[in-house]
Structures are given as C-alpha cells and as structure tokens.
Amino acid sequence: GIHLSKLIQAKARLFTRNVKEQGATFEYVVFVNKEEKRCVCVFQAGHLLEGAPGHVHGGAIATIIDTVTGTLAGFLSGPIMTANLSIDYR
C-alpha cells in the first residue's frame, strides 16, 4: 500500500554516492509554461560540481541541460528519452 511505497522510495538510491551536505551538488528548479512552450531553470552548482577551479564541470553542465530540455519536452509531449546529446565547449 501507500506505506510500503514510501518505505521503498526512502531507501532507493539513484547514485552510488549519497551526499548529505545541503547545496553541495545540484540545486535547481524548473518553471514550465505550457502555453508558451517555454521553460526557465534556476540552477546553482555546489562545490562538488567544480571542474577547473572556480568553474562548473562540463559534465554537470551537460546534465542540467539534458534535464531541463527533457523536462520541457516531457511536459509538451509525454514520456521521452534523450537519444543523443552533443555539446562542444570552448
């Protein structure tokens, strides 16, 4: 029932490392406007996402881009999955 579902979710882990420190990794919120088919994401990278000193790691940037575009596409058309994501950094 509901209790068992909450118990299973509470013990589920998506990643092999569990970071308990608030704000150390991904902190974001996505606002979706279905009528305008647009979204805005406010994202703050924690210190564990640092690549070169003072810069966010490129993999973290790619992850948030994939998350935000997937969120919008999912709201507009239903369940989706990224088939290919290619990013060139400078």
PDB file of N, CA, C and O in Angstrom:
ATOM      1  N   GLY A   1       0.814  -1.183   0.000  1.00  0.00           N
ATOM      2  CA  GLY A   1       0.000   0.000   0.000  1.00  0.00           C
ATOM      3  C   GLY A   1       0.856   1.244   0.000  1.00  0.00           C
ATOM      4  O   GLY A   1       2.023   1.212  -0.393  1.00  0.00           O
ATOM      5  N   ILE A   2       0.279   2.325   0.437  1.00  0.00           N
ATOM      6  CA  ILE A   2       0.972   3.616   0.436  1.00  0.00           C
ATOM      7  C   ILE A   2       2.196   3.582   1.340  1.00  0.00           C
ATOM      8  O   ILE A   2       3.251   4.101   0.973  1.00  0.00           O
ATOM      9  N   HIS A   3       2.068   2.978   2.516  1.00  0.00           N
ATOM     10  CA  HIS A   3       3.196   2.943   3.445  1.00  0.00           C
ATOM     11  C   HIS A   3       4.392   2.198   2.844  1.00  0.00           C
ATOM     12  O   HIS A   3       5.525   2.673   2.930  1.00  0.00           O
ATOM     13  N   LEU A   4       4.145   1.037   2.237  1.00  0.00           N
ATOM     14  CA  LEU A   4       5.220   0.259   1.626  1.00  0.00           C
ATOM     15  C   LEU A   4       5.883   1.042   0.506  1.00  0.00           C
ATOM     16  O   LEU A   4       7.107   1.020   0.377  1.00  0.00           O
ATOM     17  N   SER A   5       5.086   1.739  -0.310  1.00  0.00           N
ATOM     18  CA  SER A   5       5.626   2.544  -1.400  1.00  0.00           C
ATOM     19  C   SER A   5       6.565   3.615  -0.864  1.00  0.00           C
ATOM     20  O   SER A   5       7.645   3.815  -1.420  1.00  0.00           O
ATOM     21  N   LYS A   6       6.181   4.303   0.199  1.00  0.00           N
ATOM     22  CA  LYS A   6       7.039   5.343   0.777  1.00  0.00           C
ATOM     23  C   LYS A   6       8.309   4.746   1.368  1.00  0.00           C
ATOM     24  O   LYS A   6       9.376   5.354   1.278  1.00  0.00           O
ATOM     25  N   LEU A   7       8.210   3.579   1.963  1.00  0.00           N
ATOM     26  CA  LEU A   7       9.373   2.920   2.536  1.00  0.00           C
ATOM     27  C   LEU A   7      10.375   2.548   1.448  1.00  0.00           C
ATOM     28  O   LEU A   7      11.578   2.750   1.615  1.00  0.00           O
ATOM     29  N   ILE A   8       9.887   2.010   0.344  1.00  0.00           N
ATOM     30  CA  ILE A   8      10.772   1.636  -0.766  1.00  0.00           C
ATOM     31  C   ILE A   8      11.428   2.873  -1.355  1.00  0.00           C
ATOM     32  O   ILE A   8      12.631   2.861  -1.617  1.00  0.00           O
ATOM     33  N   GLN A   9      10.670   3.940  -1.569  1.00  0.00           N
ATOM     34  CA  GLN A   9      11.225   5.161  -2.135  1.00  0.00           C
ATOM     35  C   GLN A   9      12.276   5.768  -1.219  1.00  0.00           C
ATOM     36  O   GLN A   9      13.277   6.302  -1.699  1.00  0.00           O
ATOM     37  N   ALA A  10      12.070   5.698   0.075  1.00  0.00           N
ATOM     38  CA  ALA A  10      13.003   6.295   1.018  1.00  0.00           C
ATOM     39  C   ALA A  10      14.357   5.594   0.988  1.00  0.00           C
ATOM     40  O   ALA A  10      15.376   6.209   1.301  1.00  0.00           O
ATOM     41  N   LYS A  11      14.382   4.321   0.617  1.00  0.00           N
ATOM     42  CA  LYS A  11      15.632   3.575   0.596  1.00  0.00           C
ATOM     43  C   LYS A  11      16.247   3.489  -0.800  1.00  0.00           C
ATOM     44  O   LYS A  11      17.352   2.969  -0.959  1.00  0.00           O
ATOM     45  N   ALA A  12      15.546   3.991  -1.802  1.00  0.00           N
ATOM     46  CA  ALA A  12      16.048   3.934  -3.177  1.00  0.00           C
ATOM     47  C   ALA A  12      17.182   4.926  -3.356  1.00  0.00           C
ATOM     48  O   ALA A  12      17.136   6.042  -2.837  1.00  0.00           O
ATOM     49  N   ARG A  13      18.204   4.508  -4.099  1.00  0.00           N
ATOM     50  CA  ARG A  13      19.335   5.392  -4.381  1.00  0.00           C
ATOM     51  C   ARG A  13      19.576   5.399  -5.878  1.00  0.00           C
ATOM     52  O   ARG A  13      19.698   4.344  -6.500  1.00  0.00           O
ATOM     53  N   LEU A  14      19.644   6.572  -6.446  1.00  0.00           N
ATOM     54  CA  LEU A  14      19.893   6.688  -7.873  1.00  0.00           C
ATOM     55  C   LEU A  14      21.378   6.666  -8.192  1.00  0.00           C
ATOM     56  O   LEU A  14      21.770   6.272  -9.291  1.00  0.00           O
ATOM     57  N   PHE A  15      22.203   7.082  -7.251  1.00  0.00           N
ATOM     58  CA  PHE A  15      23.634   7.182  -7.475  1.00  0.00           C
ATOM     59  C   PHE A  15      24.368   6.380  -6.406  1.00  0.00           C
ATOM     60  O   PHE A  15      23.821   6.114  -5.336  1.00  0.00           O
ATOM     61  N   THR A  16      25.594   6.001  -6.697  1.00  0.00           N
ATOM     62  CA  THR A  16      26.347   5.191  -5.752  1.00  0.00           C
ATOM     63  C   THR A  16      26.847   6.002  -4.565  1.00  0.00           C
ATOM     64  O   THR A  16      27.206   5.422  -3.540  1.00  0.00           O
ATOM     65  N   ARG A  17      26.881   7.301  -4.673  1.00  0.00           N
ATOM     66  CA  ARG A  17      27.337   8.148  -3.579  1.00  0.00           C
ATOM     67  C   ARG A  17      26.180   9.003  -3.102  1.00  0.00           C
ATOM     68  O   ARG A  17      25.481   9.615  -3.909  1.00  0.00           O
ATOM     69  N   ASN A  18      25.979   9.047  -1.829  1.00  0.00           N
ATOM     70  CA  ASN A  18      24.911   9.841  -1.251  1.00  0.00           C
ATOM     71  C   ASN A  18      25.535  11.037  -0.543  1.00  0.00           C
ATOM     72  O   ASN A  18      26.283  10.864   0.419  1.00  0.00           O
ATOM     73  N   VAL A  19      25.240  12.232  -1.000  1.00  0.00           N
ATOM     74  CA  VAL A  19      25.806  13.444  -0.430  1.00  0.00           C
ATOM     75  C   VAL A  19      24.775  14.065   0.501  1.00  0.00           C
ATOM     76  O   VAL A  19      23.699  14.466   0.059  1.00  0.00           O
ATOM     77  N   LYS A  20      25.093  14.143   1.765  1.00  0.00           N
ATOM     78  CA  LYS A  20      24.155  14.678   2.746  1.00  0.00           C
ATOM     79  C   LYS A  20      24.289  16.187   2.927  1.00  0.00           C
ATOM     80  O   LYS A  20      23.386  16.823   3.470  1.00  0.00           O
ATOM     81  N   GLU A  21      25.388  16.761   2.486  1.00  0.00           N
ATOM     82  CA  GLU A  21      25.630  18.195   2.658  1.00  0.00           C
ATOM     83  C   GLU A  21      24.695  19.002   1.748  1.00  0.00           C
ATOM     84  O   GLU A  21      24.708  18.828   0.530  1.00  0.00           O
ATOM     85  N   GLN A  22      23.894  19.873   2.336  1.00  0.00           N
ATOM     86  CA  GLN A  22      22.971  20.712   1.569  1.00  0.00           C
ATOM     87  C   GLN A  22      23.739  21.627   0.626  1.00  0.00           C
ATOM     88  O   GLN A  22      24.711  22.265   1.030  1.00  0.00           O
ATOM     89  N   GLY A  23      23.304  21.693  -0.631  1.00  0.00           N
ATOM     90  CA  GLY A  23      23.885  22.622  -1.594  1.00  0.00           C
ATOM     91  C   GLY A  23      25.222  22.204  -2.167  1.00  0.00           C
ATOM     92  O   GLY A  23      25.862  23.007  -2.846  1.00  0.00           O
ATOM     93  N   ALA A  24      25.672  20.986  -1.926  1.00  0.00           N
ATOM     94  CA  ALA A  24      26.991  20.555  -2.388  1.00  0.00           C
ATOM     95  C   ALA A  24      26.996  20.107  -3.843  1.00  0.00           C
ATOM     96  O   ALA A  24      28.056  20.059  -4.467  1.00  0.00           O
ATOM     97  N   THR A  25      25.837  19.780  -4.390  1.00  0.00           N
ATOM     98  CA  THR A  25      25.790  19.286  -5.769  1.00  0.00           C
ATOM     99  C   THR A  25      24.793  20.099  -6.588  1.00  0.00           C
ATOM    100  O   THR A  25      24.964  21.309  -6.738  1.00  0.00           O
ATOM    101  N   PHE A  26      23.761  19.459  -7.116  1.00  0.00           N
ATOM    102  CA  PHE A  26      22.776  20.135  -7.960  1.00  0.00           C
ATOM    103  C   PHE A  26      21.665  20.750  -7.113  1.00  0.00           C
ATOM    104  O   PHE A  26      21.028  20.059  -6.318  1.00  0.00           O
ATOM    105  N   GLU A  27      21.439  22.034  -7.284  1.00  0.00           N
ATOM    106  CA  GLU A  27      20.296  22.727  -6.683  1.00  0.00           C
ATOM    107  C   GLU A  27      19.620  23.460  -7.838  1.00  0.00           C
ATOM    108  O   GLU A  27      20.196  24.389  -8.404  1.00  0.00           O
ATOM    109  N   TYR A  28      18.410  23.051  -8.190  1.00  0.00           N
ATOM    110  CA  TYR A  28      17.747  23.698  -9.327  1.00  0.00           C
ATOM    111  C   TYR A  28      16.235  23.596  -9.203  1.00  0.00           C
ATOM    112  O   TYR A  28      15.700  22.758  -8.478  1.00  0.00           O
ATOM    113  N   VAL A  29      15.566  24.480  -9.936  1.00  0.00           N
ATOM    114  CA  VAL A  29      14.118  24.429 -10.070  1.00  0.00           C
ATOM    115  C   VAL A  29      13.798  24.789 -11.516  1.00  0.00           C
ATOM    116  O   VAL A  29      14.443  25.658 -12.102  1.00  0.00           O
ATOM    117  N   VAL A  30      12.795  24.116 -12.090  1.00  0.00           N
ATOM    118  CA  VAL A  30      12.394  24.364 -13.475  1.00  0.00           C
ATOM    119  C   VAL A  30      10.963  24.886 -13.469  1.00  0.00           C
ATOM    120  O   VAL A  30      10.071  24.266 -12.889  1.00  0.00           O
ATOM    121  N   PHE A  31      10.752  26.020 -14.111  1.00  0.00           N
ATOM    122  CA  PHE A  31       9.418  26.604 -14.266  1.00  0.00           C
ATOM    123  C   PHE A  31       8.988  26.391 -15.717  1.00  0.00           C
ATOM    124  O   PHE A  31       9.667  26.842 -16.640  1.00  0.00           O
ATOM    125  N   VAL A  32       7.869  25.708 -15.918  1.00  0.00           N
ATOM    126  CA  VAL A  32       7.395  25.382 -17.263  1.00  0.00           C
ATOM    127  C   VAL A  32       6.130  26.168 -17.576  1.00  0.00           C
ATOM    128  O   VAL A  32       5.211  26.228 -16.760  1.00  0.00           O
ATOM    129  N   ASN A  33       6.087  26.775 -18.772  1.00  0.00           N
ATOM    130  CA  ASN A  33       4.907  27.467 -19.272  1.00  0.00           C
ATOM    131  C   ASN A  33       4.437  26.701 -20.505  1.00  0.00           C
ATOM    132  O   ASN A  33       4.993  26.860 -21.592  1.00  0.00           O
ATOM    133  N   LYS A  34       3.409  25.867 -20.330  1.00  0.00           N
ATOM    134  CA  LYS A  34       2.925  25.033 -21.440  1.00  0.00           C
ATOM    135  C   LYS A  34       2.356  25.858 -22.583  1.00  0.00           C
ATOM    136  O   LYS A  34       2.546  25.515 -23.750  1.00  0.00           O
ATOM    137  N   GLU A  35       1.656  26.945 -22.257  1.00  0.00           N
ATOM    138  CA  GLU A  35       1.040  27.763 -23.304  1.00  0.00           C
ATOM    139  C   GLU A  35       2.101  28.366 -24.223  1.00  0.00           C
ATOM    140  O   GLU A  35       1.918  28.389 -25.441  1.00  0.00           O
ATOM    141  N   GLU A  36       3.193  28.846 -23.664  1.00  0.00           N
ATOM    142  CA  GLU A  36       4.257  29.451 -24.467  1.00  0.00           C
ATOM    143  C   GLU A  36       5.290  28.428 -24.934  1.00  0.00           C
ATOM    144  O   GLU A  36       6.187  28.758 -25.710  1.00  0.00           O
ATOM    145  N   LYS A  37       5.165  27.188 -24.459  1.00  0.00           N
ATOM    146  CA  LYS A  37       6.114  26.117 -24.782  1.00  0.00           C
ATOM    147  C   LYS A  37       7.545  26.549 -24.446  1.00  0.00           C
ATOM    148  O   LYS A  37       8.473  26.408 -25.241  1.00  0.00           O
ATOM    149  N   ARG A  38       7.672  27.081 -23.228  1.00  0.00           N
ATOM    150  CA  ARG A  38       8.973  27.574 -22.757  1.00  0.00           C
ATOM    151  C   ARG A  38       9.192  27.153 -21.318  1.00  0.00           C
ATOM    152  O   ARG A  38       8.248  26.841 -20.592  1.00  0.00           O
ATOM    153  N   CYS A  39      10.442  27.149 -20.925  1.00  0.00           N
ATOM    154  CA  CYS A  39      10.747  26.910 -19.517  1.00  0.00           C
ATOM    155  C   CYS A  39      11.967  27.722 -19.117  1.00  0.00           C
ATOM    156  O   CYS A  39      12.765  28.142 -19.954  1.00  0.00           O
ATOM    157  N   VAL A  40      12.086  27.926 -17.823  1.00  0.00           N
ATOM    158  CA  VAL A  40      13.229  28.629 -17.245  1.00  0.00           C
ATOM    159  C   VAL A  40      13.736  27.773 -16.102  1.00  0.00           C
ATOM    160  O   VAL A  40      12.956  27.250 -15.306  1.00  0.00           O
ATOM    161  N   CYS A  41      15.045  27.635 -16.029  1.00  0.00           N
ATOM    162  CA  CYS A  41      15.658  26.878 -14.943  1.00  0.00           C
ATOM    163  C   CYS A  41      16.575  27.803 -14.152  1.00  0.00           C
ATOM    164  O   CYS A  41      17.391  28.526 -14.723  1.00  0.00           O
ATOM    165  N   VAL A  42      16.431  27.769 -12.851  1.00  0.00           N
ATOM    166  CA  VAL A  42      17.362  28.464 -11.962  1.00  0.00           C
ATOM    167  C   VAL A  42      18.235  27.369 -11.360  1.00  0.00           C
ATOM    168  O   VAL A  42      17.736  26.466 -10.688  1.00  0.00           O
ATOM    169  N   PHE A  43      19.543  27.455 -11.605  1.00  0.00           N
ATOM    170  CA  PHE A  43      20.464  26.392 -11.239  1.00  0.00           C
ATOM    171  C   PHE A  43      21.642  26.961 -10.460  1.00  0.00           C
ATOM    172  O   PHE A  43      22.252  27.952 -10.860  1.00  0.00           O
ATOM    173  N   GLN A  44      21.942  26.324  -9.358  1.00  0.00           N
ATOM    174  CA  GLN A  44      23.127  26.696  -8.581  1.00  0.00           C
ATOM    175  C   GLN A  44      23.966  25.446  -8.391  1.00  0.00           C
ATOM    176  O   GLN A  44      23.511  24.465  -7.803  1.00  0.00           O
ATOM    177  N   ALA A  45      25.187  25.483  -8.888  1.00  0.00           N
ATOM    178  CA  ALA A  45      26.075  24.330  -8.771  1.00  0.00           C
ATOM    179  C   ALA A  45      26.806  24.380  -7.436  1.00  0.00           C
ATOM    180  O   ALA A  45      27.361  25.413  -7.059  1.00  0.00           O
ATOM    181  N   GLY A  46      26.802  23.271  -6.736  1.00  0.00           N
ATOM    182  CA  GLY A  46      27.530  23.180  -5.476  1.00  0.00           C
ATOM    183  C   GLY A  46      29.015  22.948  -5.702  1.00  0.00           C
ATOM    184  O   GLY A  46      29.447  22.687  -6.825  1.00  0.00           O
ATOM    185  N   HIS A  47      29.779  23.044  -4.650  1.00  0.00           N
ATOM    186  CA  HIS A  47      31.240  22.934  -4.764  1.00  0.00           C
ATOM    187  C   HIS A  47      31.712  21.562  -5.251  1.00  0.00           C
ATOM    188  O   HIS A  47      32.820  21.454  -5.777  1.00  0.00           O
ATOM    189  N   LEU A  48      30.913  20.525  -5.092  1.00  0.00           N
ATOM    190  CA  LEU A  48      31.316  19.203  -5.581  1.00  0.00           C
ATOM    191  C   LEU A  48      31.183  19.062  -7.092  1.00  0.00           C
ATOM    192  O   LEU A  48      31.610  18.054  -7.654  1.00  0.00           O
ATOM    193  N   LEU A  49      30.600  20.053  -7.756  1.00  0.00           N
ATOM    194  CA  LEU A  49      30.457  20.035  -9.216  1.00  0.00           C
ATOM    195  C   LEU A  49      31.539  20.855  -9.903  1.00  0.00           C
ATOM    196  O   LEU A  49      31.453  21.122 -11.102  1.00  0.00           O
ATOM    197  N   GLU A  50      32.545  21.251  -9.158  1.00  0.00           N
ATOM    198  CA  GLU A  50      33.613  22.077  -9.717  1.00  0.00           C
ATOM    199  C   GLU A  50      34.535  21.240 -10.579  1.00  0.00           C
ATOM    200  O   GLU A  50      34.936  20.143 -10.191  1.00  0.00           O
ATOM    201  N   GLY A  51      34.872  21.762 -11.755  1.00  0.00           N
ATOM    202  CA  GLY A  51      35.865  21.144 -12.626  1.00  0.00           C
ATOM    203  C   GLY A  51      37.170  21.888 -12.406  1.00  0.00           C
ATOM    204  O   GLY A  51      37.850  21.690 -11.400  1.00  0.00           O
ATOM    205  N   ALA A  52      37.512  22.749 -13.360  1.00  0.00           N
ATOM    206  CA  ALA A  52      38.660  23.640 -13.146  1.00  0.00           C
ATOM    207  C   ALA A  52      38.309  24.584 -11.998  1.00  0.00           C
ATOM    208  O   ALA A  52      37.139  24.929 -11.831  1.00  0.00           O
ATOM    209  N   PRO A  53      39.287  25.008 -11.206  1.00  0.00           N
ATOM    210  CA  PRO A  53      38.986  25.864 -10.049  1.00  0.00           C
ATOM    211  C   PRO A  53      38.097  27.061 -10.413  1.00  0.00           C
ATOM    212  O   PRO A  53      38.420  27.855 -11.296  1.00  0.00           O
ATOM    213  N   GLY A  54      36.975  27.158  -9.706  1.00  0.00           N
ATOM    214  CA  GLY A  54      36.055  28.268  -9.921  1.00  0.00           C
ATOM    215  C   GLY A  54      35.079  28.082 -11.068  1.00  0.00           C
ATOM    216  O   GLY A  54      34.313  28.996 -11.372  1.00  0.00           O
ATOM    217  N   HIS A  55      35.085  26.922 -11.713  1.00  0.00           N
ATOM    218  CA  HIS A  55      34.217  26.659 -12.867  1.00  0.00           C
ATOM    219  C   HIS A  55      33.441  25.366 -12.661  1.00  0.00           C
ATOM    220  O   HIS A  55      33.934  24.420 -12.047  1.00  0.00           O
ATOM    221  N   VAL A  56      32.219  25.341 -13.186  1.00  0.00           N
ATOM    222  CA  VAL A  56      31.389  24.140 -13.108  1.00  0.00           C
ATOM    223  C   VAL A  56      31.906  23.116 -14.116  1.00  0.00           C
ATOM    224  O   VAL A  56      32.255  23.470 -15.242  1.00  0.00           O
ATOM    225  N   HIS A  57      31.954  21.855 -13.711  1.00  0.00           N
ATOM    226  CA  HIS A  57      32.414  20.770 -14.579  1.00  0.00           C
ATOM    227  C   HIS A  57      31.495  20.647 -15.795  1.00  0.00           C
ATOM    228  O   HIS A  57      30.276  20.763 -15.667  1.00  0.00           O
ATOM    229  N   GLY A  58      32.072  20.416 -16.961  1.00  0.00           N
ATOM    230  CA  GLY A  58      31.295  20.312 -18.199  1.00  0.00           C
ATOM    231  C   GLY A  58      30.250  19.220 -18.164  1.00  0.00           C
ATOM    232  O   GLY A  58      29.178  19.370 -18.750  1.00  0.00           O
ATOM    233  N   GLY A  59      30.543  18.122 -17.489  1.00  0.00           N
ATOM    234  CA  GLY A  59      29.567  17.043 -17.380  1.00  0.00           C
ATOM    235  C   GLY A  59      28.349  17.458 -16.587  1.00  0.00           C
ATOM    236  O   GLY A  59      27.232  17.035 -16.886  1.00  0.00           O
ATOM    237  N   ALA A  60      28.561  18.297 -15.563  1.00  0.00           N
ATOM    238  CA  ALA A  60      27.438  18.803 -14.774  1.00  0.00           C
ATOM    239  C   ALA A  60      26.592  19.759 -15.611  1.00  0.00           C
ATOM    240  O   ALA A  60      25.365  19.764 -15.505  1.00  0.00           O
ATOM    241  N   ILE A  61      27.245  20.560 -16.435  1.00  0.00           N
ATOM    242  CA  ILE A  61      26.509  21.476 -17.317  1.00  0.00           C
ATOM    243  C   ILE A  61      25.669  20.670 -18.312  1.00  0.00           C
ATOM    244  O   ILE A  61      24.500  20.983 -18.536  1.00  0.00           O
ATOM    245  N   ALA A  62      26.259  19.643 -18.901  1.00  0.00           N
ATOM    246  CA  ALA A  62      25.520  18.794 -19.844  1.00  0.00           C
ATOM    247  C   ALA A  62      24.341  18.119 -19.158  1.00  0.00           C
ATOM    248  O   ALA A  62      23.267  17.991 -19.746  1.00  0.00           O
ATOM    249  N   THR A  63      24.537  17.691 -17.922  1.00  0.00           N
ATOM    250  CA  THR A  63      23.467  17.029 -17.187  1.00  0.00           C
ATOM    251  C   THR A  63      22.290  17.964 -16.963  1.00  0.00           C
ATOM    252  O   THR A  63      21.142  17.560 -17.149  1.00  0.00           O
ATOM    253  N   ILE A  64      22.550  19.203 -16.567  1.00  0.00           N
ATOM    254  CA  ILE A  64      21.448  20.134 -16.302  1.00  0.00           C
ATOM    255  C   ILE A  64      20.767  20.542 -17.610  1.00  0.00           C
ATOM    256  O   ILE A  64      19.551  20.733 -17.631  1.00  0.00           O
ATOM    257  N   ILE A  65      21.525  20.679 -18.697  1.00  0.00           N
ATOM    258  CA  ILE A  65      20.912  20.981 -19.999  1.00  0.00           C
ATOM    259  C   ILE A  65      19.981  19.836 -20.408  1.00  0.00           C
ATOM    260  O   ILE A  65      18.862  20.078 -20.862  1.00  0.00           O
ATOM    261  N   ASP A  66      20.438  18.598 -20.248  1.00  0.00           N
ATOM    262  CA  ASP A  66      19.624  17.428 -20.583  1.00  0.00           C
ATOM    263  C   ASP A  66      18.380  17.367 -19.703  1.00  0.00           C
ATOM    264  O   ASP A  66      17.291  17.056 -20.186  1.00  0.00           O
ATOM    265  N   THR A  67      18.534  17.656 -18.436  1.00  0.00           N
ATOM    266  CA  THR A  67      17.406  17.622 -17.503  1.00  0.00           C
ATOM    267  C   THR A  67      16.345  18.657 -17.863  1.00  0.00           C
ATOM    268  O   THR A  67      15.152  18.352 -17.879  1.00  0.00           O
ATOM    269  N   VAL A  68      16.777  19.869 -18.147  1.00  0.00           N
ATOM    270  CA  VAL A  68      15.832  20.957 -18.435  1.00  0.00           C
ATOM    271  C   VAL A  68      15.130  20.741 -19.776  1.00  0.00           C
ATOM    272  O   VAL A  68      13.911  20.889 -19.865  1.00  0.00           O
ATOM    273  N   THR A  69      15.879  20.397 -20.806  1.00  0.00           N
ATOM    274  CA  THR A  69      15.230  20.176 -22.103  1.00  0.00           C
ATOM    275  C   THR A  69      14.321  18.954 -22.049  1.00  0.00           C
ATOM    276  O   THR A  69      13.260  18.943 -22.674  1.00  0.00           O
ATOM    277  N   GLY A  70      14.724  17.928 -21.308  1.00  0.00           N
ATOM    278  CA  GLY A  70      13.877  16.746 -21.147  1.00  0.00           C
ATOM    279  C   GLY A  70      12.613  17.041 -20.369  1.00  0.00           C
ATOM    280  O   GLY A  70      11.552  16.493 -20.667  1.00  0.00           O
ATOM    281  N   THR A  71      12.722  17.908 -19.366  1.00  0.00           N
ATOM    282  CA  THR A  71      11.545  18.303 -18.587  1.00  0.00           C
ATOM    283  C   THR A  71      10.522  18.996 -19.473  1.00  0.00           C
ATOM    284  O   THR A  71       9.337  18.665 -19.438  1.00  0.00           O
ATOM    285  N   LEU A  72      10.979  19.957 -20.265  1.00  0.00           N
ATOM    286  CA  LEU A  72      10.063  20.678 -21.153  1.00  0.00           C
ATOM    287  C   LEU A  72       9.457  19.731 -22.193  1.00  0.00           C
ATOM    288  O   LEU A  72       8.243  19.733 -22.398  1.00  0.00           O
ATOM    289  N   ALA A  73      10.287  18.931 -22.842  1.00  0.00           N
ATOM    290  CA  ALA A  73       9.782  18.006 -23.856  1.00  0.00           C
ATOM    291  C   ALA A  73       8.786  17.024 -23.247  1.00  0.00           C
ATOM    292  O   ALA A  73       7.780  16.697 -23.876  1.00  0.00           O
ATOM    293  N   GLY A  74       9.053  16.556 -22.041  1.00  0.00           N
ATOM    294  CA  GLY A  74       8.136  15.640 -21.377  1.00  0.00           C
ATOM    295  C   GLY A  74       6.793  16.264 -21.077  1.00  0.00           C
ATOM    296  O   GLY A  74       5.756  15.620 -21.236  1.00  0.00           O
ATOM    297  N   PHE A  75       6.803  17.519 -20.644  1.00  0.00           N
ATOM    298  CA  PHE A  75       5.548  18.214 -20.379  1.00  0.00           C
ATOM    299  C   PHE A  75       4.760  18.445 -21.661  1.00  0.00           C
ATOM    300  O   PHE A  75       3.531  18.390 -21.652  1.00  0.00           O
ATOM    301  N   LEU A  76       5.459  18.705 -22.764  1.00  0.00           N
ATOM    302  CA  LEU A  76       4.772  19.025 -24.010  1.00  0.00           C
ATOM    303  C   LEU A  76       4.279  17.794 -24.759  1.00  0.00           C
ATOM    304  O   LEU A  76       3.247  17.849 -25.427  1.00  0.00           O
ATOM    305  N   SER A  77       5.012  16.671 -24.655  1.00  0.00           N
ATOM    306  CA  SER A  77       4.645  15.533 -25.494  1.00  0.00           C
ATOM    307  C   SER A  77       4.511  14.197 -24.764  1.00  0.00           C
ATOM    308  O   SER A  77       4.152  13.200 -25.390  1.00  0.00           O
ATOM    309  N   GLY A  78       4.782  14.148 -23.490  1.00  0.00           N
ATOM    310  CA  GLY A  78       4.697  12.885 -22.760  1.00  0.00           C
ATOM    311  C   GLY A  78       6.078  12.294 -22.539  1.00  0.00           C
ATOM    312  O   GLY A  78       7.092  12.955 -22.762  1.00  0.00           O
ATOM    313  N   PRO A  79       6.110  11.045 -22.099  1.00  0.00           N
ATOM    314  CA  PRO A  79       7.399  10.417 -21.778  1.00  0.00           C
ATOM    315  C   PRO A  79       8.382  10.433 -22.948  1.00  0.00           C
ATOM    316  O   PRO A  79       8.029  10.103 -24.080  1.00  0.00           O
ATOM    317  N   ILE A  80       9.615  10.824 -22.651  1.00  0.00           N
ATOM    318  CA  ILE A  80      10.653  10.926 -23.680  1.00  0.00           C
ATOM    319  C   ILE A  80      11.969  10.419 -23.108  1.00  0.00           C
ATOM    320  O   ILE A  80      12.087  10.171 -21.908  1.00  0.00           O
ATOM    321  N   MET A  81      12.951  10.269 -23.984  1.00  0.00           N
ATOM    322  CA  MET A  81      14.281   9.857 -23.565  1.00  0.00           C
ATOM    323  C   MET A  81      15.292  10.506 -24.502  1.00  0.00           C
ATOM    324  O   MET A  81      15.053  10.605 -25.705  1.00  0.00           O
ATOM    325  N   THR A  82      16.409  10.942 -23.958  1.00  0.00           N
ATOM    326  CA  THR A  82      17.452  11.536 -24.781  1.00  0.00           C
ATOM    327  C   THR A  82      18.088  10.458 -25.643  1.00  0.00           C
ATOM    328  O   THR A  82      18.556   9.442 -25.130  1.00  0.00           O
ATOM    329  N   ALA A  83      18.103  10.677 -26.946  1.00  0.00           N
ATOM    330  CA  ALA A  83      18.731   9.729 -27.873  1.00  0.00           C
ATOM    331  C   ALA A  83      20.194  10.107 -28.107  1.00  0.00           C
ATOM    332  O   ALA A  83      21.052   9.236 -28.252  1.00  0.00           O
ATOM    333  N   ASN A  84      20.470  11.412 -28.144  1.00  0.00           N
ATOM    334  CA  ASN A  84      21.824  11.873 -28.405  1.00  0.00           C
ATOM    335  C   ASN A  84      21.968  13.282 -27.868  1.00  0.00           C
ATOM    336  O   ASN A  84      21.083  14.117 -28.056  1.00  0.00           O
ATOM    337  N   LEU A  85      23.069  13.546 -27.207  1.00  0.00           N
ATOM    338  CA  LEU A  85      23.348  14.886 -26.694  1.00  0.00           C
ATOM    339  C   LEU A  85      24.798  15.182 -27.012  1.00  0.00           C
ATOM    340  O   LEU A  85      25.699  14.503 -26.518  1.00  0.00           O
ATOM    341  N   SER A  86      25.028  16.189 -27.832  1.00  0.00           N
ATOM    342  CA  SER A  86      26.378  16.553 -28.223  1.00  0.00           C
ATOM    343  C   SER A  86      26.600  18.015 -27.887  1.00  0.00           C
ATOM    344  O   SER A  86      25.835  18.881 -28.310  1.00  0.00           O
ATOM    345  N   ILE A  87      27.656  18.289 -27.120  1.00  0.00           N
ATOM    346  CA  ILE A  87      27.965  19.658 -26.700  1.00  0.00           C
ATOM    347  C   ILE A  87      29.439  19.927 -26.983  1.00  0.00           C
ATOM    348  O   ILE A  87      30.303  19.121 -26.637  1.00  0.00           O
ATOM    349  N   ASP A  88      29.717  21.053 -27.607  1.00  0.00           N
ATOM    350  CA  ASP A  88      31.105  21.487 -27.846  1.00  0.00           C
ATOM    351  C   ASP A  88      31.383  22.666 -26.914  1.00  0.00           C
ATOM    352  O   ASP A  88      30.691  23.683 -26.955  1.00  0.00           O
ATOM    353  N   TYR A  89      32.400  22.513 -26.080  1.00  0.00           N
ATOM    354  CA  TYR A  89      32.776  23.582 -25.150  1.00  0.00           C
ATOM    355  C   TYR A  89      33.973  24.345 -25.671  1.00  0.00           C
ATOM    356  O   TYR A  89      34.784  23.802 -26.421  1.00  0.00           O
ATOM    357  N   ARG A  90      34.089  25.607 -25.277  1.00  0.00           N
ATOM    358  CA  ARG A  90      35.260  26.417 -25.592  1.00  0.00           C
ATOM    359  C   ARG A  90      35.941  26.812 -24.322  1.00  0.00           C
ATOM    360  O   ARG A  90      36.959  27.504 -24.356  1.00  0.00           O
TER     361      ARG A  90
END
